[in-house]
Amino acid sequence: MVAVTKVMPLEGIVVLDFTQVTMGPCATQTLGDFGADVIKVERPGVGDLSRTAVQDPGGLDNPSFWAFNRNKRSVAFDMRSEDGQATVKALALCADVVVSNFRPGVMARMGLGYEALACENPRLIWAEGTGFGEEGPYRHKGGQDVLAQAYSGVMDRRCDPADEVRVYPTALCDYTTGMHLVQGILLALLARDRSGIGQKVSVSLYDSMLAMQMQEGSMRMNRGVDLNWGAMPLSGAFATSDGAICVVGAFKQNPLSDICAALELDEDLSQRPEFATAEAQMRSRGELQEIFRRQFATDTTAHWMRRFESQDLLCAPVRSLEQALADEQTAINGMILTVGTDSRGADMRAIGSPVHLSATPATVRYRPPLLGEHTDEVVAEFGLKQ
């Protein structure tokens, strides 16, 4: 049994957080989960855009905001005023890490750019997440998850070319880029421990989505071949009589033969010449998948799960988010947290950290803050003028 220590990995690290919405806040929340003192800078009366992104009875204090903003203290300053700018700059110079996700140049125009701050605090780590990077033809475009899906080629990737182009409905780009931002900040903190000097950290939605396609990009650039894991002939999602099942026909000597057995087909299709090899199966994908679809529709998801697991084939039921949240595995993994109580006294529930450390696990020290809740506290703590 590994003892849990009271010292968190990032305890003593002060993070000044200018980020909004998803990409930046999920990064800074991760830092806060593991001990960093995250001070969230918001606009008076408005705050982070995620406070108003969805209509909710909680108004500015709503579940969309809670999702990415536990373990933070909120301060609200008017950055249009000289006093507000001076206070925030003084706070930035006290920080170990400054994080933003504005368009390139916005922080510099507020007097909070990397050069301006690093010359006064060379230990500072200045981290930014943008849509497309600091240079290039798209640098001034607004960074947004769906746009990054489209520009990077992710949205064009489909299991079947005949399928419609669709938006992926979860913030895939934002979350991935946020985790890359965390990686960059942690690497910069490690480097500072050795050199004593901070540095700039930059990530973008665009780069993260290209990086997510490493294998596909390598095959396209080097062999001119389209690698599409979703188009594999023995894999897919199929409707059953009461839902749907996902099957991956791979990692076995003759997966098609095992699939035929699991599907209770009268024939081992792998013995047919048109299905005998992987190349032949790819050419005949449409015919194979139609056979699978017809058979899956004849019985329940539970029935086919039992059949496929008996053949040691990879499979899973296609479930709703509500079903996944209620799953015993979700609870065992500690993935549902109570992060405080709202204004009505009800529990505030959120998804937990997917990173599990045995000695220094993620903790909830602060509920998601009310707008400007900690302004006076932080001003006094750092000896600032307001």
Contacts in CASP RR format, 6 or more apart in sequence:
PFRMAT RR
TARGET T0000
AUTHOR 0000-0000-0000
METHOD contacts of the structure
MODEL  1
MVAVTKVMPLEGIVVLDFTQVTMGPCATQTLGDFGADVIKVERPGVGDLS
RTAVQDPGGLDNPSFWAFNRNKRSVAFDMRSEDGQATVKALALCADVVVS
NFRPGVMARMGLGYEALACENPRLIWAEGTGFGEEGPYRHKGGQDVLAQA
YSGVMDRRCDPADEVRVYPTALCDYTTGMHLVQGILLALLARDRSGIGQK
VSVSLYDSMLAMQMQEGSMRMNRGVDLNWGAMPLSGAFATSDGAICVVGA
FKQNPLSDICAALELDEDLSQRPEFATAEAQMRSRGELQEIFRRQFATDT
TAHWMRRFESQDLLCAPVRSLEQALADEQTAINGMILTVGTDSRGADMRA
IGSPVHLSATPATVRYRPPLLGEHTDEVVAEFGLKQ
2 358 0 8 1.000
2 359 0 8 1.000
3 359 0 8 1.000
4 358 0 8 1.000
4 359 0 8 1.000
4 360 0 8 1.000
4 361 0 8 1.000
5 359 0 8 1.000
5 360 0 8 1.000
7 360 0 8 1.000
8 34 0 8 1.000
8 35 0 8 1.000
8 360 0 8 1.000
8 363 0 8 1.000
9 34 0 8 1.000
9 35 0 8 1.000
9 357 0 8 1.000
9 360 0 8 1.000
10 31 0 8 1.000
10 32 0 8 1.000
10 34 0 8 1.000
10 35 0 8 1.000
10 36 0 8 1.000
10 189 0 8 1.000
11 35 0 8 1.000
11 36 0 8 1.000
12 35 0 8 1.000
12 36 0 8 1.000
12 37 0 8 1.000
12 96 0 8 1.000
13 31 0 8 1.000
13 35 0 8 1.000
13 36 0 8 1.000
13 37 0 8 1.000
13 96 0 8 1.000
13 97 0 8 1.000
13 189 0 8 1.000
14 36 0 8 1.000
14 37 0 8 1.000
14 39 0 8 1.000
14 94 0 8 1.000
14 95 0 8 1.000
14 96 0 8 1.000
14 97 0 8 1.000
15 28 0 8 1.000
15 31 0 8 1.000
15 32 0 8 1.000
15 36 0 8 1.000
15 37 0 8 1.000
15 38 0 8 1.000
15 39 0 8 1.000
15 95 0 8 1.000
15 96 0 8 1.000
15 97 0 8 1.000
15 98 0 8 1.000
15 99 0 8 1.000
16 39 0 8 1.000
16 41 0 8 1.000
16 91 0 8 1.000
16 92 0 8 1.000
16 95 0 8 1.000
16 97 0 8 1.000
16 98 0 8 1.000
16 99 0 8 1.000
17 24 0 8 1.000
17 25 0 8 1.000
17 28 0 8 1.000
17 38 0 8 1.000
17 39 0 8 1.000
17 40 0 8 1.000
17 41 0 8 1.000
17 72 0 8 1.000
17 99 0 8 1.000
18 41 0 8 1.000
18 98 0 8 1.000
18 99 0 8 1.000
18 100 0 8 1.000
18 101 0 8 1.000
18 102 0 8 1.000
18 107 0 8 1.000
18 112 0 8 1.000
19 25 0 8 1.000
19 27 0 8 1.000
19 28 0 8 1.000
19 99 0 8 1.000
19 100 0 8 1.000
19 101 0 8 1.000
20 47 0 8 1.000
20 48 0 8 1.000
20 49 0 8 1.000
20 50 0 8 1.000
20 101 0 8 1.000
21 48 0 8 1.000
21 49 0 8 1.000
21 50 0 8 1.000
21 53 0 8 1.000
21 101 0 8 1.000
21 174 0 8 1.000
22 50 0 8 1.000
22 68 0 8 1.000
22 145 0 8 1.000
22 171 0 8 1.000
22 174 0 8 1.000
22 175 0 8 1.000
23 101 0 8 1.000
23 129 0 8 1.000
23 145 0 8 1.000
23 171 0 8 1.000
23 173 0 8 1.000
23 174 0 8 1.000
23 175 0 8 1.000
23 177 0 8 1.000
23 178 0 8 1.000
23 181 0 8 1.000
23 205 0 8 1.000
24 68 0 8 1.000
24 99 0 8 1.000
24 101 0 8 1.000
24 129 0 8 1.000
24 174 0 8 1.000
24 178 0 8 1.000
24 181 0 8 1.000
25 48 0 8 1.000
25 50 0 8 1.000
25 68 0 8 1.000
25 69 0 8 1.000
26 68 0 8 1.000
26 174 0 8 1.000
26 175 0 8 1.000
26 178 0 8 1.000
26 179 0 8 1.000
27 99 0 8 1.000
27 178 0 8 1.000
27 179 0 8 1.000
27 181 0 8 1.000
27 182 0 8 1.000
27 185 0 8 1.000
28 36 0 8 1.000
28 38 0 8 1.000
28 40 0 8 1.000
28 72 0 8 1.000
28 99 0 8 1.000
29 38 0 8 1.000
29 68 0 8 1.000
29 69 0 8 1.000
29 70 0 8 1.000
29 71 0 8 1.000
29 72 0 8 1.000
30 179 0 8 1.000
30 182 0 8 1.000
30 353 0 8 1.000
30 355 0 8 1.000
31 38 0 8 1.000
31 97 0 8 1.000
31 182 0 8 1.000
31 185 0 8 1.000
32 38 0 8 1.000
32 70 0 8 1.000
32 71 0 8 1.000
32 72 0 8 1.000
32 365 0 8 1.000
33 70 0 8 1.000
33 71 0 8 1.000
33 353 0 8 1.000
33 362 0 8 1.000
33 363 0 8 1.000
33 364 0 8 1.000
34 353 0 8 1.000
34 355 0 8 1.000
34 357 0 8 1.000
34 360 0 8 1.000
34 362 0 8 1.000
35 71 0 8 1.000
35 363 0 8 1.000
35 365 0 8 1.000
36 71 0 8 1.000
36 97 0 8 1.000
37 73 0 8 1.000
38 71 0 8 1.000
38 72 0 8 1.000
38 73 0 8 1.000
39 72 0 8 1.000
39 73 0 8 1.000
39 75 0 8 1.000
39 91 0 8 1.000
39 95 0 8 1.000
39 374 0 8 1.000
39 378 0 8 1.000
40 48 0 8 1.000
40 69 0 8 1.000
40 72 0 8 1.000
40 73 0 8 1.000
40 74 0 8 1.000
40 75 0 8 1.000
40 369 0 8 1.000
41 75 0 8 1.000
41 76 0 8 1.000
41 77 0 8 1.000
41 88 0 8 1.000
41 91 0 8 1.000
42 48 0 8 1.000
42 74 0 8 1.000
42 75 0 8 1.000
42 76 0 8 1.000
42 371 0 8 1.000
42 372 0 8 1.000
43 76 0 8 1.000
43 78 0 8 1.000
43 79 0 8 1.000
44 76 0 8 1.000
44 77 0 8 1.000
44 78 0 8 1.000
44 371 0 8 1.000
44 372 0 8 1.000
45 60 0 8 1.000
45 76 0 8 1.000
45 371 0 8 1.000
46 52 0 8 1.000
46 371 0 8 1.000
47 60 0 8 1.000
47 76 0 8 1.000
47 371 0 8 1.000
48 65 0 8 1.000
48 69 0 8 1.000
50 64 0 8 1.000
50 65 0 8 1.000
50 67 0 8 1.000
50 68 0 8 1.000
50 69 0 8 1.000
51 59 0 8 1.000
51 60 0 8 1.000
51 61 0 8 1.000
51 62 0 8 1.000
51 64 0 8 1.000
51 65 0 8 1.000
51 371 0 8 1.000
52 59 0 8 1.000
52 60 0 8 1.000
53 64 0 8 1.000
54 62 0 8 1.000
54 64 0 8 1.000
56 62 0 8 1.000
56 63 0 8 1.000
56 64 0 8 1.000
58 342 0 8 1.000
58 343 0 8 1.000
60 370 0 8 1.000
60 371 0 8 1.000
61 342 0 8 1.000
61 343 0 8 1.000
61 368 0 8 1.000
61 370 0 8 1.000
61 371 0 8 1.000
63 348 0 8 1.000
63 350 0 8 1.000
65 368 0 8 1.000
66 339 0 8 1.000
66 348 0 8 1.000
66 350 0 8 1.000
66 368 0 8 1.000
67 350 0 8 1.000
67 351 0 8 1.000
69 368 0 8 1.000
69 369 0 8 1.000
70 337 0 8 1.000
70 339 0 8 1.000
70 350 0 8 1.000
70 364 0 8 1.000
70 366 0 8 1.000
70 367 0 8 1.000
70 368 0 8 1.000
71 363 0 8 1.000
71 364 0 8 1.000
71 365 0 8 1.000
71 366 0 8 1.000
72 366 0 8 1.000
72 368 0 8 1.000
72 369 0 8 1.000
73 366 0 8 1.000
73 369 0 8 1.000
73 373 0 8 1.000
73 374 0 8 1.000
73 377 0 8 1.000
73 378 0 8 1.000
74 369 0 8 1.000
74 370 0 8 1.000
74 371 0 8 1.000
74 372 0 8 1.000
74 373 0 8 1.000
74 374 0 8 1.000
74 375 0 8 1.000
75 91 0 8 1.000
75 372 0 8 1.000
75 374 0 8 1.000
75 375 0 8 1.000
75 378 0 8 1.000
75 379 0 8 1.000
76 371 0 8 1.000
76 372 0 8 1.000
76 375 0 8 1.000
77 84 0 8 1.000
77 87 0 8 1.000
77 88 0 8 1.000
77 375 0 8 1.000
78 84 0 8 1.000
79 85 0 8 1.000
79 88 0 8 1.000
79 110 0 8 1.000
83 385 0 8 1.000
83 386 0 8 1.000
85 110 0 8 1.000
85 111 0 8 1.000
86 385 0 8 1.000
87 379 0 8 1.000
87 384 0 8 1.000
87 385 0 8 1.000
87 386 0 8 1.000
88 110 0 8 1.000
88 112 0 8 1.000
89 111 0 8 1.000
89 112 0 8 1.000
89 117 0 8 1.000
90 382 0 8 1.000
90 384 0 8 1.000
90 385 0 8 1.000
91 378 0 8 1.000
91 382 0 8 1.000
91 384 0 8 1.000
92 98 0 8 1.000
92 112 0 8 1.000
92 117 0 8 1.000
92 124 0 8 1.000
93 117 0 8 1.000
93 120 0 8 1.000
93 121 0 8 1.000
93 124 0 8 1.000
94 382 0 8 1.000
95 124 0 8 1.000
96 123 0 8 1.000
96 124 0 8 1.000
96 125 0 8 1.000
96 189 0 8 1.000
97 124 0 8 1.000
97 125 0 8 1.000
97 126 0 8 1.000
97 127 0 8 1.000
97 185 0 8 1.000
97 188 0 8 1.000
97 189 0 8 1.000
98 112 0 8 1.000
98 117 0 8 1.000
98 124 0 8 1.000
98 125 0 8 1.000
98 126 0 8 1.000
98 127 0 8 1.000
99 127 0 8 1.000
99 128 0 8 1.000
99 181 0 8 1.000
99 185 0 8 1.000
100 106 0 8 1.000
100 107 0 8 1.000
100 112 0 8 1.000
100 127 0 8 1.000
100 128 0 8 1.000
100 129 0 8 1.000
101 128 0 8 1.000
101 129 0 8 1.000
101 130 0 8 1.000
102 128 0 8 1.000
102 130 0 8 1.000
103 130 0 8 1.000
103 131 0 8 1.000
103 139 0 8 1.000
103 140 0 8 1.000
103 141 0 8 1.000
103 142 0 8 1.000
103 143 0 8 1.000
104 128 0 8 1.000
104 130 0 8 1.000
104 133 0 8 1.000
104 134 0 8 1.000
104 139 0 8 1.000
104 140 0 8 1.000
105 113 0 8 1.000
107 113 0 8 1.000
107 114 0 8 1.000
107 128 0 8 1.000
108 114 0 8 1.000
108 115 0 8 1.000
108 116 0 8 1.000
113 126 0 8 1.000
114 126 0 8 1.000
114 200 0 8 1.000
117 124 0 8 1.000
117 126 0 8 1.000
118 124 0 8 1.000
118 126 0 8 1.000
118 198 0 8 1.000
118 200 0 8 1.000
122 196 0 8 1.000
122 197 0 8 1.000
122 198 0 8 1.000
123 192 0 8 1.000
123 196 0 8 1.000
123 197 0 8 1.000
123 198 0 8 1.000
124 198 0 8 1.000
125 185 0 8 1.000
125 188 0 8 1.000
125 189 0 8 1.000
125 192 0 8 1.000
125 198 0 8 1.000
125 199 0 8 1.000
125 200 0 8 1.000
125 201 0 8 1.000
126 199 0 8 1.000
126 200 0 8 1.000
126 201 0 8 1.000
127 181 0 8 1.000
127 184 0 8 1.000
127 185 0 8 1.000
127 188 0 8 1.000
127 200 0 8 1.000
127 201 0 8 1.000
127 202 0 8 1.000
128 200 0 8 1.000
128 201 0 8 1.000
128 202 0 8 1.000
128 203 0 8 1.000
129 177 0 8 1.000
129 178 0 8 1.000
129 181 0 8 1.000
129 202 0 8 1.000
129 203 0 8 1.000
129 204 0 8 1.000
129 205 0 8 1.000
130 139 0 8 1.000
130 143 0 8 1.000
130 202 0 8 1.000
130 203 0 8 1.000
130 204 0 8 1.000
130 205 0 8 1.000
131 138 0 8 1.000
131 141 0 8 1.000
131 142 0 8 1.000
131 143 0 8 1.000
131 144 0 8 1.000
131 147 0 8 1.000
131 148 0 8 1.000
131 204 0 8 1.000
131 205 0 8 1.000
131 206 0 8 1.000
132 138 0 8 1.000
132 139 0 8 1.000
132 141 0 8 1.000
132 143 0 8 1.000
132 151 0 8 1.000
132 204 0 8 1.000
132 205 0 8 1.000
132 206 0 8 1.000
133 139 0 8 1.000
133 202 0 8 1.000
133 204 0 8 1.000
133 206 0 8 1.000
133 207 0 8 1.000
134 202 0 8 1.000
138 151 0 8 1.000
138 206 0 8 1.000
141 147 0 8 1.000
143 205 0 8 1.000
144 205 0 8 1.000
145 171 0 8 1.000
145 172 0 8 1.000
145 173 0 8 1.000
145 174 0 8 1.000
145 205 0 8 1.000
146 155 0 8 1.000
146 167 0 8 1.000
147 205 0 8 1.000
148 154 0 8 1.000
148 173 0 8 1.000
148 177 0 8 1.000
148 205 0 8 1.000
148 206 0 8 1.000
148 208 0 8 1.000
148 209 0 8 1.000
149 155 0 8 1.000
149 167 0 8 1.000
149 168 0 8 1.000
149 172 0 8 1.000
149 173 0 8 1.000
149 209 0 8 1.000
150 156 0 8 1.000
151 206 0 8 1.000
151 209 0 8 1.000
152 173 0 8 1.000
152 205 0 8 1.000
152 206 0 8 1.000
152 209 0 8 1.000
152 210 0 8 1.000
152 213 0 8 1.000
153 209 0 8 1.000
153 213 0 8 1.000
154 168 0 8 1.000
154 172 0 8 1.000
154 173 0 8 1.000
154 209 0 8 1.000
154 212 0 8 1.000
154 213 0 8 1.000
155 165 0 8 1.000
155 166 0 8 1.000
155 167 0 8 1.000
155 168 0 8 1.000
156 165 0 8 1.000
157 213 0 8 1.000
157 216 0 8 1.000
157 228 0 8 1.000
158 165 0 8 1.000
158 166 0 8 1.000
159 228 0 8 1.000
159 230 0 8 1.000
159 231 0 8 1.000
159 236 0 8 1.000
160 231 0 8 1.000
173 205 0 8 1.000
173 208 0 8 1.000
173 209 0 8 1.000
174 205 0 8 1.000
176 208 0 8 1.000
176 209 0 8 1.000
176 212 0 8 1.000
177 203 0 8 1.000
177 204 0 8 1.000
177 205 0 8 1.000
177 207 0 8 1.000
177 208 0 8 1.000
178 203 0 8 1.000
178 208 0 8 1.000
180 203 0 8 1.000
180 207 0 8 1.000
180 208 0 8 1.000
180 211 0 8 1.000
181 201 0 8 1.000
181 203 0 8 1.000
184 201 0 8 1.000
184 203 0 8 1.000
185 201 0 8 1.000
187 201 0 8 1.000
188 198 0 8 1.000
188 199 0 8 1.000
188 201 0 8 1.000
191 197 0 8 1.000
191 198 0 8 1.000
191 199 0 8 1.000
192 198 0 8 1.000
192 199 0 8 1.000
215 227 0 8 1.000
216 226 0 8 1.000
216 227 0 8 1.000
216 228 0 8 1.000
217 227 0 8 1.000
219 225 0 8 1.000
219 226 0 8 1.000
219 227 0 8 1.000
220 226 0 8 1.000
220 227 0 8 1.000
229 235 0 8 1.000
230 236 0 8 1.000
231 285 0 8 1.000
232 248 0 8 1.000
232 249 0 8 1.000
232 250 0 8 1.000
232 282 0 8 1.000
233 278 0 8 1.000
233 281 0 8 1.000
233 282 0 8 1.000
233 284 0 8 1.000
233 285 0 8 1.000
233 286 0 8 1.000
233 288 0 8 1.000
233 289 0 8 1.000
234 247 0 8 1.000
234 248 0 8 1.000
234 249 0 8 1.000
234 250 0 8 1.000
234 255 0 8 1.000
234 256 0 8 1.000
234 259 0 8 1.000
234 281 0 8 1.000
234 288 0 8 1.000
235 247 0 8 1.000
235 248 0 8 1.000
235 249 0 8 1.000
235 250 0 8 1.000
236 246 0 8 1.000
236 247 0 8 1.000
236 248 0 8 1.000
236 289 0 8 1.000
237 244 0 8 1.000
237 245 0 8 1.000
237 246 0 8 1.000
237 247 0 8 1.000
237 318 0 8 1.000
238 244 0 8 1.000
238 245 0 8 1.000
238 246 0 8 1.000
238 247 0 8 1.000
238 292 0 8 1.000
238 293 0 8 1.000
238 296 0 8 1.000
238 297 0 8 1.000
239 293 0 8 1.000
239 296 0 8 1.000
239 297 0 8 1.000
240 296 0 8 1.000
240 297 0 8 1.000
240 299 0 8 1.000
240 300 0 8 1.000
240 301 0 8 1.000
240 303 0 8 1.000
240 304 0 8 1.000
241 297 0 8 1.000
241 298 0 8 1.000
241 299 0 8 1.000
241 300 0 8 1.000
242 300 0 8 1.000
242 301 0 8 1.000
243 300 0 8 1.000
243 301 0 8 1.000
243 317 0 8 1.000
243 318 0 8 1.000
244 301 0 8 1.000
244 317 0 8 1.000
244 318 0 8 1.000
245 296 0 8 1.000
245 301 0 8 1.000
245 304 0 8 1.000
245 305 0 8 1.000
245 308 0 8 1.000
245 315 0 8 1.000
245 316 0 8 1.000
245 317 0 8 1.000
245 318 0 8 1.000
246 315 0 8 1.000
246 316 0 8 1.000
246 317 0 8 1.000
246 318 0 8 1.000
247 259 0 8 1.000
247 292 0 8 1.000
247 308 0 8 1.000
247 313 0 8 1.000
247 314 0 8 1.000
247 315 0 8 1.000
248 313 0 8 1.000
248 314 0 8 1.000
248 315 0 8 1.000
249 255 0 8 1.000
249 256 0 8 1.000
249 259 0 8 1.000
249 313 0 8 1.000
249 314 0 8 1.000
250 314 0 8 1.000
251 314 0 8 1.000
252 258 0 8 1.000
252 312 0 8 1.000
252 313 0 8 1.000
254 270 0 8 1.000
255 313 0 8 1.000
256 268 0 8 1.000
256 269 0 8 1.000
256 270 0 8 1.000
256 275 0 8 1.000
256 281 0 8 1.000
256 288 0 8 1.000
257 268 0 8 1.000
257 269 0 8 1.000
257 270 0 8 1.000
258 311 0 8 1.000
258 312 0 8 1.000
258 313 0 8 1.000
259 292 0 8 1.000
259 308 0 8 1.000
259 311 0 8 1.000
259 313 0 8 1.000
260 267 0 8 1.000
260 268 0 8 1.000
260 269 0 8 1.000
260 270 0 8 1.000
261 268 0 8 1.000
261 311 0 8 1.000
262 304 0 8 1.000
262 307 0 8 1.000
262 308 0 8 1.000
262 310 0 8 1.000
262 311 0 8 1.000
262 313 0 8 1.000
263 292 0 8 1.000
263 295 0 8 1.000
263 296 0 8 1.000
263 304 0 8 1.000
263 307 0 8 1.000
264 295 0 8 1.000
264 307 0 8 1.000
265 291 0 8 1.000
265 295 0 8 1.000
269 275 0 8 1.000
269 288 0 8 1.000
269 291 0 8 1.000
270 276 0 8 1.000
273 280 0 8 1.000
274 280 0 8 1.000
274 283 0 8 1.000
274 284 0 8 1.000
274 287 0 8 1.000
275 281 0 8 1.000
275 284 0 8 1.000
275 288 0 8 1.000
281 288 0 8 1.000
296 304 0 8 1.000
301 317 0 8 1.000
301 318 0 8 1.000
302 317 0 8 1.000
304 315 0 8 1.000
305 315 0 8 1.000
305 317 0 8 1.000
308 314 0 8 1.000
308 315 0 8 1.000
309 315 0 8 1.000
319 327 0 8 1.000
324 330 0 8 1.000
325 336 0 8 1.000
330 336 0 8 1.000
333 356 0 8 1.000
334 352 0 8 1.000
335 351 0 8 1.000
335 352 0 8 1.000
335 354 0 8 1.000
336 349 0 8 1.000
336 350 0 8 1.000
336 351 0 8 1.000
336 352 0 8 1.000
337 349 0 8 1.000
337 350 0 8 1.000
337 351 0 8 1.000
337 352 0 8 1.000
337 364 0 8 1.000
338 347 0 8 1.000
338 348 0 8 1.000
338 349 0 8 1.000
338 364 0 8 1.000
339 348 0 8 1.000
339 349 0 8 1.000
339 350 0 8 1.000
339 364 0 8 1.000
339 367 0 8 1.000
339 368 0 8 1.000
340 347 0 8 1.000
340 348 0 8 1.000
340 364 0 8 1.000
340 367 0 8 1.000
341 347 0 8 1.000
341 348 0 8 1.000
341 367 0 8 1.000
342 348 0 8 1.000
348 367 0 8 1.000
348 368 0 8 1.000
352 362 0 8 1.000
353 362 0 8 1.000
355 362 0 8 1.000
356 362 0 8 1.000
375 386 0 8 1.000
376 386 0 8 1.000
378 384 0 8 1.000
379 385 0 8 1.000
379 386 0 8 1.000
END
